[in-house]
Amino acid sequence: MVAPKVTELFPSYSARTQPRIRVANLLVQTLGELGVDTFYGIPGGAISSVYDALIDFPNARVINARHESGAVFMAMGHARSGGSLPCVLMTSGPGITNALTGLAAAHADGVPLIAIGGEVPKKNFGRGALQEGSRYHLDILGMARSVTKYATELTNPRAVATTIRRAVATALSGKQGPVLLSLPLDVGNEEVIPTRSPTQVSTSFGIDHDVVAAAAEALMSSRRAVILAGSGARNPEAVRLIGVLAASLQIPVITTPKAKGLFPETDPLSLGVFGVGGHPSALEYLEGGIDTILCVGCGLGETGTNSWSPLLQASNAFIQIDIDATQIGKNYHVDYGIVGPAQLVLRELAARISRRPTAAPATGIRYYEPEKMEQDTTPIEPARAIKLLQLKMPESTIFTSDVGEHLIYALHYLRIENPGSFIANTGLGSMGSGIGAAIGAKVANPKRPVVSICGDYGFQMFGMEIASCVENRIGVVFAIFNDARMRMVEGGMRTIFGRTPKVDSQRVDFSLLARSVGANGYLIRSAEDLDRVPRQHLVGDIPCVLDFEINPDASFPVNGRVTQIKNFSN
C-alpha cells in the first residue's frame, strides 16, 4: 500500500470556506486529507449520514458490495495491491457483525483499512432500538476489539477529526491492520466548527545497530544460508534490498505463501514457496541443512513454515527482522532479533556487507508433477488450468487466490515475476477473501488485468459481488475451478479418518450466472475453449467468468497441513 499523501482530495469543504460543517461531512473531508479516496460498503439507515455526505464529494469513489465482509475483502485487495488507504462503510448491528470475518482477516494478514460502522442515535442506547449495537445491547465494539488494532465510538462531535487522524495513524503504524469507528446517527448529523490540526504522522524506530552488525557478520561467515521473505517485507524498498542481499551474498531466496512473488520466481536464486503449496526446490534445499537464515517480515505461522518445520532452525544463526516485537522468537529460537521496518533494517544490513561467503548454488524453482501442466484431458487438471490461464493473460496481470485446494495449485504452478502481482489472504484463511481482493486490486490498478482464482463453493459464498463489478465497470476475470465438491475437505478427512461425509454437490453453471447479471461467461472444458475467449473479455471493463470443469479426482501430492492435523488427531 502506498503511503498516504496529505492533500485536499475533497476540496468542497474546508475550514476556510465553511464556518460550520456537519460531522459526517467533516469525517469524509478528514479522510480525504489523509489520502482516503475509495469507499467500499453497503448503505443502511444508521450509516446514512456518511453516504449522504459522500454525495458532496464527487472525487470520492463509492462501491456498493453485496456483503459487508465482501466489502472488507475488497478493501484488503485495494490496500495490498498498492492502492491508497481504503475505507469500509457498514450499518449498525448485522452490518457490523457481517463485517467481523473480514476485519478478522485484515487483522490476521496485517492489512490497513478504516472501517466505519453506523450506530443508532445515542438517545436510543439501551432501549432495544432496531439493529442497536451499543455497549448496552450487542456491544459491537467489544466484539471487534479482538480483531482490530483500534475500535472506538465517535460520541464527541468536536473530537471526530482528531480521532480519525489517530485511527489512520494506528492503521498504518507498526504492524498494520484494520481500525473500526462507530458513528451514532445523531452525532453524524450534528454540526461543528472545524479546526485545523497536523495531518502528517512521523514514526521513528530505534534499531539496535550492534545486533545488525552481528547479523551481518553471521551472513558473511555462513556457508549455506537462505533468505525467507514474508509479506511483512512487501515495502518496495525492502523488496529491492532483499534482491541486493541475495545477489551480493549469492544466497537463495524462499518466500512464504502470502509473500509469493515478492522475489522474482524467474530469478535463478529463487527456490519458490515454502509451506502450503510449496516447491520441492525449497524443501530439498532446507533438508540439506542450513547454517544461517535471514527471516524478513514472517509471522512464522502454520502455513508459512510447513507446520512449524524444524528445517528452518539454522544451526548457527537465526536472524529475524520484524516490525512487531512480539513476533521475535515466537516459534523458533532466534539468535539475532531486530525490531523495525524491514526496509530500514535491510538498508543498514546491506551497507555492512563487505565480503561474499562460500555459497551453495541455487538451482531455481522445481515443481511436483510438472507433466500435469501439459496434460490435455477432460476434465482439466488443475495444474494445466493454471498454466493455460497464465499463458492467456498479459504479463502485467495481478492474480488473487481464494482459499481452497485451488490455492495450493496457484501457489505452486503460477510463476510470479513482479512483486505485488499475487495476493492470497492466508492469515485467517477465509473463503471468499480472494474474490473481494481481486475487485479491490482492480479498483486500485485499473490499467492492469486482474484474475481471481477461486473454487465453486467459495464463489457460491461471495460470487454475487460480480454484480457490483458490472455496476461499476470493474473488469475482473473470475477463474472458477469447478469440481462440484469440497476437494480439500474430502481429501483431508479421508487421509485422517479413512472416510468422509458428503462433500459433492450439483454442478453449477457459473457462466450462465455471470451472463444473468450482465457479465461475460464461458464454460472451459479444454485449451481450445479458453483460446476462443475474446481477448477484450479478459482485459476490458466488464467482468468475465471462466468456469473451468476441473478433474474432481485431482489431488496435490504433498499436503503438510493434513499431515499435521493427522498427528494432532492421533
Secondary structure, 3 states (H helix, E strand, C coil): CCCCCCCCCCCCCCCCCCCCEEHHHHHHHHHHHCCCCEEEECCCHHHHHHHHHHCCCCCCEEEECCCHHHHHHHHHHHHHCCCCCCEEEECCCHHHHHHHHHHHHHHHHCCCEEEEEEECCHHHCCCCCCCCCCCCCCCHHHHHHHHCCEEEECCCHHHHHHHHHHHHHHHHCCCCCEEEEEEEHHHHHCEECCCCCCCCCCCCCCCCHHHHHHHHHHHHHCCCEEEEECHHHCCHHHHHHHHHHHHHHCCCEEECHHHCCCCCCCCCCEEEECCCCCCHHHHHHHHCCCCEEEEECCCCCCCCCCCCCHHHCCCCEEEEEECCHHHCCCCCCCCEEEECCHHHHHHHHHHCCCCCCCCCCCCCCCCCCHHHHCCCCCCECHHHHHHHHHHHCCCCCEEEECCCHHHHHHHHHCCCCCCCCEEECCCCCCCCHHHHHHHHHHHHCCCCCEEEEEEHHHHHHHCCHHHHHHHHCCCEEEEEEECCECHHHHHHHHHHHCCCCCCECCCCCHHHHHHHCCCEEEEECCHHHHHCCCCHHHHCCCCEEEEEEECCCCCCCCCHHHHHHHHHHC
